[in-house]
């Protein structure tokens, strides 16, 4: 029982200190990658509710190997122009995984573009937040620019 009260007091002290202190500064960083598709299971005739996957090799903008990526995607609508999709994406990098989510219209001429939300990750990306701008110059290549905001501790 003492331990529980001690921890509750510690938590209240931290909250009170946080309320009295100015807001913490935020570190900002950018991760730029190029993804080249290895596999995609999207069928020729997509239907709402269908889920498919895509896998990618990642490089830095200069072409050096940077990791791999996987996307799990659900089709949320099919229009006359093509499907609308919602994707969960994991970028596996040397210093951790970066996770983001995006919803796009998967139709129209290239280049295509979308913006997604950084959900966090592992390693150095464990507390990352921000947004990811994604551009498809062609069907098999994706340019990824993640603008990260990492709270200072």
Phi and psi in radians as a Rosetta constraint file:
Dihedral C 1 N 2 CA 2 C 2 CIRCULARHARMONIC -1.044 0.35
Dihedral N 2 CA 2 C 2 N 3 CIRCULARHARMONIC -0.751 0.35
Dihedral C 2 N 3 CA 3 C 3 CIRCULARHARMONIC -1.050 0.35
Dihedral N 3 CA 3 C 3 N 4 CIRCULARHARMONIC -0.755 0.35
Dihedral C 3 N 4 CA 4 C 4 CIRCULARHARMONIC -1.055 0.35
Dihedral N 4 CA 4 C 4 N 5 CIRCULARHARMONIC -0.831 0.35
Dihedral C 4 N 5 CA 5 C 5 CIRCULARHARMONIC -1.093 0.35
Dihedral N 5 CA 5 C 5 N 6 CIRCULARHARMONIC -0.688 0.35
Dihedral C 5 N 6 CA 6 C 6 CIRCULARHARMONIC -1.077 0.35
Dihedral N 6 CA 6 C 6 N 7 CIRCULARHARMONIC -0.797 0.35
Dihedral C 6 N 7 CA 7 C 7 CIRCULARHARMONIC -1.160 0.35
Dihedral N 7 CA 7 C 7 N 8 CIRCULARHARMONIC -0.664 0.35
Dihedral C 7 N 8 CA 8 C 8 CIRCULARHARMONIC -1.119 0.35
Dihedral N 8 CA 8 C 8 N 9 CIRCULARHARMONIC -0.732 0.35
Dihedral C 8 N 9 CA 9 C 9 CIRCULARHARMONIC -1.095 0.35
Dihedral N 9 CA 9 C 9 N 10 CIRCULARHARMONIC -0.723 0.35
Dihedral C 9 N 10 CA 10 C 10 CIRCULARHARMONIC -1.069 0.35
Dihedral N 10 CA 10 C 10 N 11 CIRCULARHARMONIC -0.767 0.35
Dihedral C 10 N 11 CA 11 C 11 CIRCULARHARMONIC -1.077 0.35
Dihedral N 11 CA 11 C 11 N 12 CIRCULARHARMONIC -0.753 0.35
Dihedral C 11 N 12 CA 12 C 12 CIRCULARHARMONIC -1.142 0.35
Dihedral N 12 CA 12 C 12 N 13 CIRCULARHARMONIC -0.659 0.35
Dihedral C 12 N 13 CA 13 C 13 CIRCULARHARMONIC -1.108 0.35
Dihedral N 13 CA 13 C 13 N 14 CIRCULARHARMONIC -0.720 0.35
Dihedral C 13 N 14 CA 14 C 14 CIRCULARHARMONIC -1.141 0.35
Dihedral N 14 CA 14 C 14 N 15 CIRCULARHARMONIC -0.715 0.35
Dihedral C 14 N 15 CA 15 C 15 CIRCULARHARMONIC -1.124 0.35
Dihedral N 15 CA 15 C 15 N 16 CIRCULARHARMONIC -0.794 0.35
Dihedral C 15 N 16 CA 16 C 16 CIRCULARHARMONIC -1.083 0.35
Dihedral N 16 CA 16 C 16 N 17 CIRCULARHARMONIC -0.732 0.35
Dihedral C 16 N 17 CA 17 C 17 CIRCULARHARMONIC -1.100 0.35
Dihedral N 17 CA 17 C 17 N 18 CIRCULARHARMONIC -0.709 0.35
Dihedral C 17 N 18 CA 18 C 18 CIRCULARHARMONIC -1.156 0.35
Dihedral N 18 CA 18 C 18 N 19 CIRCULARHARMONIC -0.641 0.35
Dihedral C 18 N 19 CA 19 C 19 CIRCULARHARMONIC -1.201 0.35
Dihedral N 19 CA 19 C 19 N 20 CIRCULARHARMONIC -0.582 0.35
Dihedral C 19 N 20 CA 20 C 20 CIRCULARHARMONIC -1.421 0.35
Dihedral N 20 CA 20 C 20 N 21 CIRCULARHARMONIC -0.482 0.35
Dihedral C 20 N 21 CA 21 C 21 CIRCULARHARMONIC -1.459 0.35
Dihedral N 21 CA 21 C 21 N 22 CIRCULARHARMONIC 2.676 0.35
Dihedral C 21 N 22 CA 22 C 22 CIRCULARHARMONIC -1.168 0.35
Dihedral N 22 CA 22 C 22 N 23 CIRCULARHARMONIC 2.770 0.35
Dihedral C 22 N 23 CA 23 C 23 CIRCULARHARMONIC -1.032 0.35
Dihedral N 23 CA 23 C 23 N 24 CIRCULARHARMONIC 2.454 0.35
Dihedral C 23 N 24 CA 24 C 24 CIRCULARHARMONIC -1.201 0.35
Dihedral N 24 CA 24 C 24 N 25 CIRCULARHARMONIC 2.663 0.35
Dihedral C 24 N 25 CA 25 C 25 CIRCULARHARMONIC -1.253 0.35
Dihedral N 25 CA 25 C 25 N 26 CIRCULARHARMONIC 2.813 0.35
Dihedral C 25 N 26 CA 26 C 26 CIRCULARHARMONIC -2.118 0.35
Dihedral N 26 CA 26 C 26 N 27 CIRCULARHARMONIC 2.356 0.35
Dihedral C 26 N 27 CA 27 C 27 CIRCULARHARMONIC -1.455 0.35
Dihedral N 27 CA 27 C 27 N 28 CIRCULARHARMONIC 2.433 0.35
Dihedral C 27 N 28 CA 28 C 28 CIRCULARHARMONIC -2.067 0.35
Dihedral N 28 CA 28 C 28 N 29 CIRCULARHARMONIC 2.445 0.35
Dihedral C 28 N 29 CA 29 C 29 CIRCULARHARMONIC -2.587 0.35
Dihedral N 29 CA 29 C 29 N 30 CIRCULARHARMONIC 2.807 0.35
Dihedral C 29 N 30 CA 30 C 30 CIRCULARHARMONIC -2.203 0.35
Dihedral N 30 CA 30 C 30 N 31 CIRCULARHARMONIC 2.365 0.35
Dihedral C 30 N 31 CA 31 C 31 CIRCULARHARMONIC -2.023 0.35
Dihedral N 31 CA 31 C 31 N 32 CIRCULARHARMONIC 2.122 0.35
Dihedral C 31 N 32 CA 32 C 32 CIRCULARHARMONIC -2.029 0.35
Dihedral N 32 CA 32 C 32 N 33 CIRCULARHARMONIC 2.265 0.35
Dihedral C 32 N 33 CA 33 C 33 CIRCULARHARMONIC -2.464 0.35
Dihedral N 33 CA 33 C 33 N 34 CIRCULARHARMONIC 2.799 0.35
Dihedral C 33 N 34 CA 34 C 34 CIRCULARHARMONIC -2.142 0.35
Dihedral N 34 CA 34 C 34 N 35 CIRCULARHARMONIC 2.241 0.35
Dihedral C 34 N 35 CA 35 C 35 CIRCULARHARMONIC -1.899 0.35
Dihedral N 35 CA 35 C 35 N 36 CIRCULARHARMONIC 2.308 0.35
Dihedral C 35 N 36 CA 36 C 36 CIRCULARHARMONIC -2.033 0.35
Dihedral N 36 CA 36 C 36 N 37 CIRCULARHARMONIC 2.175 0.35
Dihedral C 36 N 37 CA 37 C 37 CIRCULARHARMONIC -1.183 0.35
Dihedral N 37 CA 37 C 37 N 38 CIRCULARHARMONIC 2.336 0.35
Dihedral C 37 N 38 CA 38 C 38 CIRCULARHARMONIC -1.737 0.35
Dihedral N 38 CA 38 C 38 N 39 CIRCULARHARMONIC -0.760 0.35
Dihedral C 38 N 39 CA 39 C 39 CIRCULARHARMONIC -2.602 0.35
Dihedral N 39 CA 39 C 39 N 40 CIRCULARHARMONIC 2.545 0.35
Dihedral C 39 N 40 CA 40 C 40 CIRCULARHARMONIC -2.596 0.35
Dihedral N 40 CA 40 C 40 N 41 CIRCULARHARMONIC 2.362 0.35
Dihedral C 40 N 41 CA 41 C 41 CIRCULARHARMONIC -1.833 0.35
Dihedral N 41 CA 41 C 41 N 42 CIRCULARHARMONIC 0.278 0.35
Dihedral C 41 N 42 CA 42 C 42 CIRCULARHARMONIC -1.105 0.35
Dihedral N 42 CA 42 C 42 N 43 CIRCULARHARMONIC 2.155 0.35
Dihedral C 42 N 43 CA 43 C 43 CIRCULARHARMONIC -1.337 0.35
Dihedral N 43 CA 43 C 43 N 44 CIRCULARHARMONIC 2.876 0.35
Dihedral C 43 N 44 CA 44 C 44 CIRCULARHARMONIC -1.117 0.35
Dihedral N 44 CA 44 C 44 N 45 CIRCULARHARMONIC -0.552 0.35
Dihedral C 44 N 45 CA 45 C 45 CIRCULARHARMONIC -2.045 0.35
Dihedral N 45 CA 45 C 45 N 46 CIRCULARHARMONIC 1.457 0.35
Dihedral C 45 N 46 CA 46 C 46 CIRCULARHARMONIC -1.237 0.35
Dihedral N 46 CA 46 C 46 N 47 CIRCULARHARMONIC 2.627 0.35
Dihedral C 46 N 47 CA 47 C 47 CIRCULARHARMONIC -2.329 0.35
Dihedral N 47 CA 47 C 47 N 48 CIRCULARHARMONIC 2.595 0.35
Dihedral C 47 N 48 CA 48 C 48 CIRCULARHARMONIC -0.970 0.35
Dihedral N 48 CA 48 C 48 N 49 CIRCULARHARMONIC 2.440 0.35
Dihedral C 48 N 49 CA 49 C 49 CIRCULARHARMONIC 1.645 0.35
Dihedral N 49 CA 49 C 49 N 50 CIRCULARHARMONIC -0.304 0.35
Dihedral C 49 N 50 CA 50 C 50 CIRCULARHARMONIC -1.231 0.35
Dihedral N 50 CA 50 C 50 N 51 CIRCULARHARMONIC 2.437 0.35
Dihedral C 50 N 51 CA 51 C 51 CIRCULARHARMONIC -1.973 0.35
Dihedral N 51 CA 51 C 51 N 52 CIRCULARHARMONIC 2.463 0.35
Dihedral C 51 N 52 CA 52 C 52 CIRCULARHARMONIC -2.450 0.35
Dihedral N 52 CA 52 C 52 N 53 CIRCULARHARMONIC 2.912 0.35
Dihedral C 52 N 53 CA 53 C 53 CIRCULARHARMONIC -2.149 0.35
Dihedral N 53 CA 53 C 53 N 54 CIRCULARHARMONIC 2.777 0.35
Dihedral C 53 N 54 CA 54 C 54 CIRCULARHARMONIC -2.466 0.35
Dihedral N 54 CA 54 C 54 N 55 CIRCULARHARMONIC 2.493 0.35
Dihedral C 54 N 55 CA 55 C 55 CIRCULARHARMONIC -2.147 0.35
Dihedral N 55 CA 55 C 55 N 56 CIRCULARHARMONIC 2.651 0.35
Dihedral C 55 N 56 CA 56 C 56 CIRCULARHARMONIC -2.500 0.35
Dihedral N 56 CA 56 C 56 N 57 CIRCULARHARMONIC 2.640 0.35
Dihedral C 56 N 57 CA 57 C 57 CIRCULARHARMONIC -1.658 0.35
Dihedral N 57 CA 57 C 57 N 58 CIRCULARHARMONIC 2.414 0.35
Dihedral C 57 N 58 CA 58 C 58 CIRCULARHARMONIC -1.907 0.35
Dihedral N 58 CA 58 C 58 N 59 CIRCULARHARMONIC 2.459 0.35
Dihedral C 58 N 59 CA 59 C 59 CIRCULARHARMONIC -2.291 0.35
Dihedral N 59 CA 59 C 59 N 60 CIRCULARHARMONIC 2.846 0.35
Dihedral C 59 N 60 CA 60 C 60 CIRCULARHARMONIC -1.403 0.35
Dihedral N 60 CA 60 C 60 N 61 CIRCULARHARMONIC 3.024 0.35
Dihedral C 60 N 61 CA 61 C 61 CIRCULARHARMONIC -1.027 0.35
Dihedral N 61 CA 61 C 61 N 62 CIRCULARHARMONIC -0.422 0.35
Dihedral C 61 N 62 CA 62 C 62 CIRCULARHARMONIC -1.467 0.35
Dihedral N 62 CA 62 C 62 N 63 CIRCULARHARMONIC -0.132 0.35
Dihedral C 62 N 63 CA 63 C 63 CIRCULARHARMONIC 1.782 0.35
Dihedral N 63 CA 63 C 63 N 64 CIRCULARHARMONIC 0.005 0.35
Dihedral C 63 N 64 CA 64 C 64 CIRCULARHARMONIC -1.337 0.35
Dihedral N 64 CA 64 C 64 N 65 CIRCULARHARMONIC 2.460 0.35
Dihedral C 64 N 65 CA 65 C 65 CIRCULARHARMONIC -0.969 0.35
Dihedral N 65 CA 65 C 65 N 66 CIRCULARHARMONIC 2.359 0.35
Dihedral C 65 N 66 CA 66 C 66 CIRCULARHARMONIC -2.234 0.35
Dihedral N 66 CA 66 C 66 N 67 CIRCULARHARMONIC -0.206 0.35
Dihedral C 66 N 67 CA 67 C 67 CIRCULARHARMONIC 2.536 0.35
Dihedral N 67 CA 67 C 67 N 68 CIRCULARHARMONIC -2.682 0.35
Dihedral C 67 N 68 CA 68 C 68 CIRCULARHARMONIC -2.488 0.35
Dihedral N 68 CA 68 C 68 N 69 CIRCULARHARMONIC 2.864 0.35
Dihedral C 68 N 69 CA 69 C 69 CIRCULARHARMONIC -2.438 0.35
Dihedral N 69 CA 69 C 69 N 70 CIRCULARHARMONIC 2.718 0.35
Dihedral C 69 N 70 CA 70 C 70 CIRCULARHARMONIC -2.449 0.35
Dihedral N 70 CA 70 C 70 N 71 CIRCULARHARMONIC 2.486 0.35
Dihedral C 70 N 71 CA 71 C 71 CIRCULARHARMONIC -2.216 0.35
Dihedral N 71 CA 71 C 71 N 72 CIRCULARHARMONIC 2.300 0.35
Dihedral C 71 N 72 CA 72 C 72 CIRCULARHARMONIC -1.883 0.35
Dihedral N 72 CA 72 C 72 N 73 CIRCULARHARMONIC 2.131 0.35
Dihedral C 72 N 73 CA 73 C 73 CIRCULARHARMONIC -2.221 0.35
Dihedral N 73 CA 73 C 73 N 74 CIRCULARHARMONIC 2.423 0.35
Dihedral C 73 N 74 CA 74 C 74 CIRCULARHARMONIC -2.024 0.35
Dihedral N 74 CA 74 C 74 N 75 CIRCULARHARMONIC 2.447 0.35
Dihedral C 74 N 75 CA 75 C 75 CIRCULARHARMONIC -1.509 0.35
Dihedral N 75 CA 75 C 75 N 76 CIRCULARHARMONIC 2.079 0.35
Dihedral C 75 N 76 CA 76 C 76 CIRCULARHARMONIC -1.718 0.35
Dihedral N 76 CA 76 C 76 N 77 CIRCULARHARMONIC -0.319 0.35
Dihedral C 76 N 77 CA 77 C 77 CIRCULARHARMONIC -2.832 0.35
Dihedral N 77 CA 77 C 77 N 78 CIRCULARHARMONIC 2.702 0.35
Dihedral C 77 N 78 CA 78 C 78 CIRCULARHARMONIC -2.232 0.35
Dihedral N 78 CA 78 C 78 N 79 CIRCULARHARMONIC 2.112 0.35
Dihedral C 78 N 79 CA 79 C 79 CIRCULARHARMONIC -1.867 0.35
Dihedral N 79 CA 79 C 79 N 80 CIRCULARHARMONIC 3.090 0.35
Dihedral C 79 N 80 CA 80 C 80 CIRCULARHARMONIC -1.085 0.35
Dihedral N 80 CA 80 C 80 N 81 CIRCULARHARMONIC -0.503 0.35
Dihedral C 80 N 81 CA 81 C 81 CIRCULARHARMONIC -1.422 0.35
Dihedral N 81 CA 81 C 81 N 82 CIRCULARHARMONIC -0.471 0.35
Dihedral C 81 N 82 CA 82 C 82 CIRCULARHARMONIC 2.613 0.35
Dihedral N 82 CA 82 C 82 N 83 CIRCULARHARMONIC -3.034 0.35
Dihedral C 82 N 83 CA 83 C 83 CIRCULARHARMONIC -1.418 0.35
Dihedral N 83 CA 83 C 83 N 84 CIRCULARHARMONIC 2.655 0.35
Dihedral C 83 N 84 CA 84 C 84 CIRCULARHARMONIC -1.853 0.35
Dihedral N 84 CA 84 C 84 N 85 CIRCULARHARMONIC 2.270 0.35
Dihedral C 84 N 85 CA 85 C 85 CIRCULARHARMONIC -2.226 0.35
Dihedral N 85 CA 85 C 85 N 86 CIRCULARHARMONIC 2.705 0.35
Dihedral C 85 N 86 CA 86 C 86 CIRCULARHARMONIC -2.128 0.35
Dihedral N 86 CA 86 C 86 N 87 CIRCULARHARMONIC 2.141 0.35
Dihedral C 86 N 87 CA 87 C 87 CIRCULARHARMONIC -2.136 0.35
Dihedral N 87 CA 87 C 87 N 88 CIRCULARHARMONIC 2.453 0.35
Dihedral C 87 N 88 CA 88 C 88 CIRCULARHARMONIC -1.832 0.35
Dihedral N 88 CA 88 C 88 N 89 CIRCULARHARMONIC 2.180 0.35
Dihedral C 88 N 89 CA 89 C 89 CIRCULARHARMONIC -2.152 0.35
Dihedral N 89 CA 89 C 89 N 90 CIRCULARHARMONIC 2.391 0.35
Dihedral C 89 N 90 CA 90 C 90 CIRCULARHARMONIC -2.093 0.35
Dihedral N 90 CA 90 C 90 N 91 CIRCULARHARMONIC 2.164 0.35
Dihedral C 90 N 91 CA 91 C 91 CIRCULARHARMONIC -1.782 0.35
Dihedral N 91 CA 91 C 91 N 92 CIRCULARHARMONIC 1.997 0.35
Dihedral C 91 N 92 CA 92 C 92 CIRCULARHARMONIC -1.609 0.35
Dihedral N 92 CA 92 C 92 N 93 CIRCULARHARMONIC 1.947 0.35
Dihedral C 92 N 93 CA 93 C 93 CIRCULARHARMONIC -2.067 0.35
Dihedral N 93 CA 93 C 93 N 94 CIRCULARHARMONIC 2.951 0.35
Dihedral C 93 N 94 CA 94 C 94 CIRCULARHARMONIC -1.058 0.35
Dihedral N 94 CA 94 C 94 N 95 CIRCULARHARMONIC -0.564 0.35
Dihedral C 94 N 95 CA 95 C 95 CIRCULARHARMONIC -1.806 0.35
Dihedral N 95 CA 95 C 95 N 96 CIRCULARHARMONIC 0.259 0.35
Dihedral C 95 N 96 CA 96 C 96 CIRCULARHARMONIC 2.422 0.35
Dihedral N 96 CA 96 C 96 N 97 CIRCULARHARMONIC -3.120 0.35
Dihedral C 96 N 97 CA 97 C 97 CIRCULARHARMONIC -1.815 0.35
Dihedral N 97 CA 97 C 97 N 98 CIRCULARHARMONIC 2.469 0.35
Dihedral C 97 N 98 CA 98 C 98 CIRCULARHARMONIC -2.014 0.35
Dihedral N 98 CA 98 C 98 N 99 CIRCULARHARMONIC 2.176 0.35
Dihedral C 98 N 99 CA 99 C 99 CIRCULARHARMONIC -1.933 0.35
Dihedral N 99 CA 99 C 99 N 100 CIRCULARHARMONIC 2.370 0.35
Dihedral C 99 N 100 CA 100 C 100 CIRCULARHARMONIC -2.555 0.35
Dihedral N 100 CA 100 C 100 N 101 CIRCULARHARMONIC 2.872 0.35
Dihedral C 100 N 101 CA 101 C 101 CIRCULARHARMONIC -2.299 0.35
Dihedral N 101 CA 101 C 101 N 102 CIRCULARHARMONIC 2.516 0.35
Dihedral C 101 N 102 CA 102 C 102 CIRCULARHARMONIC -2.638 0.35
Dihedral N 102 CA 102 C 102 N 103 CIRCULARHARMONIC 2.718 0.35
Dihedral C 102 N 103 CA 103 C 103 CIRCULARHARMONIC -2.209 0.35
Dihedral N 103 CA 103 C 103 N 104 CIRCULARHARMONIC 2.272 0.35
Dihedral C 103 N 104 CA 104 C 104 CIRCULARHARMONIC -2.480 0.35
Dihedral N 104 CA 104 C 104 N 105 CIRCULARHARMONIC 2.808 0.35
Dihedral C 104 N 105 CA 105 C 105 CIRCULARHARMONIC -1.521 0.35
Dihedral N 105 CA 105 C 105 N 106 CIRCULARHARMONIC 2.059 0.35
Dihedral C 105 N 106 CA 106 C 106 CIRCULARHARMONIC -1.617 0.35
Dihedral N 106 CA 106 C 106 N 107 CIRCULARHARMONIC 1.035 0.35
Dihedral C 106 N 107 CA 107 C 107 CIRCULARHARMONIC -2.749 0.35
Dihedral N 107 CA 107 C 107 N 108 CIRCULARHARMONIC 2.977 0.35
Dihedral C 107 N 108 CA 108 C 108 CIRCULARHARMONIC 1.742 0.35
Dihedral N 108 CA 108 C 108 N 109 CIRCULARHARMONIC 3.018 0.35
Dihedral C 108 N 109 CA 109 C 109 CIRCULARHARMONIC -1.263 0.35
Dihedral N 109 CA 109 C 109 N 110 CIRCULARHARMONIC 2.693 0.35
Dihedral C 109 N 110 CA 110 C 110 CIRCULARHARMONIC -1.496 0.35
Dihedral N 110 CA 110 C 110 N 111 CIRCULARHARMONIC 2.566 0.35
Dihedral C 110 N 111 CA 111 C 111 CIRCULARHARMONIC -1.363 0.35
Dihedral N 111 CA 111 C 111 N 112 CIRCULARHARMONIC 2.628 0.35
Dihedral C 111 N 112 CA 112 C 112 CIRCULARHARMONIC -1.921 0.35
Dihedral N 112 CA 112 C 112 N 113 CIRCULARHARMONIC 2.740 0.35
Dihedral C 112 N 113 CA 113 C 113 CIRCULARHARMONIC -2.483 0.35
Dihedral N 113 CA 113 C 113 N 114 CIRCULARHARMONIC 2.689 0.35
Dihedral C 113 N 114 CA 114 C 114 CIRCULARHARMONIC -2.707 0.35
Dihedral N 114 CA 114 C 114 N 115 CIRCULARHARMONIC 2.838 0.35
Dihedral C 114 N 115 CA 115 C 115 CIRCULARHARMONIC -2.197 0.35
Dihedral N 115 CA 115 C 115 N 116 CIRCULARHARMONIC 2.381 0.35
Dihedral C 115 N 116 CA 116 C 116 CIRCULARHARMONIC -2.198 0.35
Dihedral N 116 CA 116 C 116 N 117 CIRCULARHARMONIC 2.962 0.35
Dihedral C 116 N 117 CA 117 C 117 CIRCULARHARMONIC -1.834 0.35
Dihedral N 117 CA 117 C 117 N 118 CIRCULARHARMONIC 2.296 0.35
Dihedral C 117 N 118 CA 118 C 118 CIRCULARHARMONIC -1.299 0.35
Dihedral N 118 CA 118 C 118 N 119 CIRCULARHARMONIC 2.237 0.35
Dihedral C 118 N 119 CA 119 C 119 CIRCULARHARMONIC -1.735 0.35
Dihedral N 119 CA 119 C 119 N 120 CIRCULARHARMONIC -0.185 0.35
Dihedral C 119 N 120 CA 120 C 120 CIRCULARHARMONIC 2.199 0.35
Dihedral N 120 CA 120 C 120 N 121 CIRCULARHARMONIC -2.567 0.35
Dihedral C 120 N 121 CA 121 C 121 CIRCULARHARMONIC 2.856 0.35
Dihedral N 121 CA 121 C 121 N 122 CIRCULARHARMONIC -2.564 0.35
Dihedral C 121 N 122 CA 122 C 122 CIRCULARHARMONIC -2.310 0.35
Dihedral N 122 CA 122 C 122 N 123 CIRCULARHARMONIC 2.989 0.35
Dihedral C 122 N 123 CA 123 C 123 CIRCULARHARMONIC 1.029 0.35
Dihedral N 123 CA 123 C 123 N 124 CIRCULARHARMONIC -2.344 0.35
Dihedral C 123 N 124 CA 124 C 124 CIRCULARHARMONIC -1.162 0.35
Dihedral N 124 CA 124 C 124 N 125 CIRCULARHARMONIC -0.211 0.35
Dihedral C 124 N 125 CA 125 C 125 CIRCULARHARMONIC -1.749 0.35
Dihedral N 125 CA 125 C 125 N 126 CIRCULARHARMONIC 0.155 0.35
Dihedral C 125 N 126 CA 126 C 126 CIRCULARHARMONIC -0.988 0.35
Dihedral N 126 CA 126 C 126 N 127 CIRCULARHARMONIC -0.627 0.35
Dihedral C 126 N 127 CA 127 C 127 CIRCULARHARMONIC -2.003 0.35
Dihedral N 127 CA 127 C 127 N 128 CIRCULARHARMONIC 0.291 0.35
Dihedral C 127 N 128 CA 128 C 128 CIRCULARHARMONIC -1.198 0.35
Dihedral N 128 CA 128 C 128 N 129 CIRCULARHARMONIC 2.501 0.35
Dihedral C 128 N 129 CA 129 C 129 CIRCULARHARMONIC -2.421 0.35
Dihedral N 129 CA 129 C 129 N 130 CIRCULARHARMONIC 2.862 0.35
Dihedral C 129 N 130 CA 130 C 130 CIRCULARHARMONIC 2.567 0.35
Dihedral N 130 CA 130 C 130 N 131 CIRCULARHARMONIC -2.703 0.35
Dihedral C 130 N 131 CA 131 C 131 CIRCULARHARMONIC -2.371 0.35
Dihedral N 131 CA 131 C 131 N 132 CIRCULARHARMONIC 2.737 0.35
Dihedral C 131 N 132 CA 132 C 132 CIRCULARHARMONIC -2.079 0.35
Dihedral N 132 CA 132 C 132 N 133 CIRCULARHARMONIC 2.182 0.35
Dihedral C 132 N 133 CA 133 C 133 CIRCULARHARMONIC -1.755 0.35
Dihedral N 133 CA 133 C 133 N 134 CIRCULARHARMONIC 2.226 0.35
Dihedral C 133 N 134 CA 134 C 134 CIRCULARHARMONIC -2.138 0.35
Dihedral N 134 CA 134 C 134 N 135 CIRCULARHARMONIC 2.317 0.35
Dihedral C 134 N 135 CA 135 C 135 CIRCULARHARMONIC -2.272 0.35
Dihedral N 135 CA 135 C 135 N 136 CIRCULARHARMONIC 2.312 0.35
Dihedral C 135 N 136 CA 136 C 136 CIRCULARHARMONIC -1.832 0.35
Dihedral N 136 CA 136 C 136 N 137 CIRCULARHARMONIC 1.810 0.35
Dihedral C 136 N 137 CA 137 C 137 CIRCULARHARMONIC -1.246 0.35
Dihedral N 137 CA 137 C 137 N 138 CIRCULARHARMONIC -0.443 0.35
Dihedral C 137 N 138 CA 138 C 138 CIRCULARHARMONIC -2.703 0.35
Dihedral N 138 CA 138 C 138 N 139 CIRCULARHARMONIC 3.028 0.35
Dihedral C 138 N 139 CA 139 C 139 CIRCULARHARMONIC -1.081 0.35
Dihedral N 139 CA 139 C 139 N 140 CIRCULARHARMONIC -0.444 0.35
Dihedral C 139 N 140 CA 140 C 140 CIRCULARHARMONIC -1.870 0.35
Dihedral N 140 CA 140 C 140 N 141 CIRCULARHARMONIC 0.046 0.35
Dihedral C 140 N 141 CA 141 C 141 CIRCULARHARMONIC -2.254 0.35
Dihedral N 141 CA 141 C 141 N 142 CIRCULARHARMONIC 2.392 0.35
Dihedral C 141 N 142 CA 142 C 142 CIRCULARHARMONIC -2.282 0.35
Dihedral N 142 CA 142 C 142 N 143 CIRCULARHARMONIC 2.296 0.35
Dihedral C 142 N 143 CA 143 C 143 CIRCULARHARMONIC -1.744 0.35
Dihedral N 143 CA 143 C 143 N 144 CIRCULARHARMONIC 2.225 0.35
Dihedral C 143 N 144 CA 144 C 144 CIRCULARHARMONIC -2.088 0.35
Dihedral N 144 CA 144 C 144 N 145 CIRCULARHARMONIC 2.210 0.35
Dihedral C 144 N 145 CA 145 C 145 CIRCULARHARMONIC -2.230 0.35
Dihedral N 145 CA 145 C 145 N 146 CIRCULARHARMONIC 1.911 0.35
Dihedral C 145 N 146 CA 146 C 146 CIRCULARHARMONIC -1.746 0.35
Dihedral N 146 CA 146 C 146 N 147 CIRCULARHARMONIC 2.029 0.35
Dihedral C 146 N 147 CA 147 C 147 CIRCULARHARMONIC -1.667 0.35
Dihedral N 147 CA 147 C 147 N 148 CIRCULARHARMONIC 1.825 0.35
Dihedral C 147 N 148 CA 148 C 148 CIRCULARHARMONIC -1.742 0.35
Dihedral N 148 CA 148 C 148 N 149 CIRCULARHARMONIC 2.503 0.35
Dihedral C 148 N 149 CA 149 C 149 CIRCULARHARMONIC -2.122 0.35
Dihedral N 149 CA 149 C 149 N 150 CIRCULARHARMONIC 2.063 0.35
Dihedral C 149 N 150 CA 150 C 150 CIRCULARHARMONIC -2.012 0.35
Dihedral N 150 CA 150 C 150 N 151 CIRCULARHARMONIC 2.052 0.35
Dihedral C 150 N 151 CA 151 C 151 CIRCULARHARMONIC -1.045 0.35
Dihedral N 151 CA 151 C 151 N 152 CIRCULARHARMONIC 2.401 0.35
Dihedral C 151 N 152 CA 152 C 152 CIRCULARHARMONIC -1.347 0.35
Dihedral N 152 CA 152 C 152 N 153 CIRCULARHARMONIC 2.599 0.35
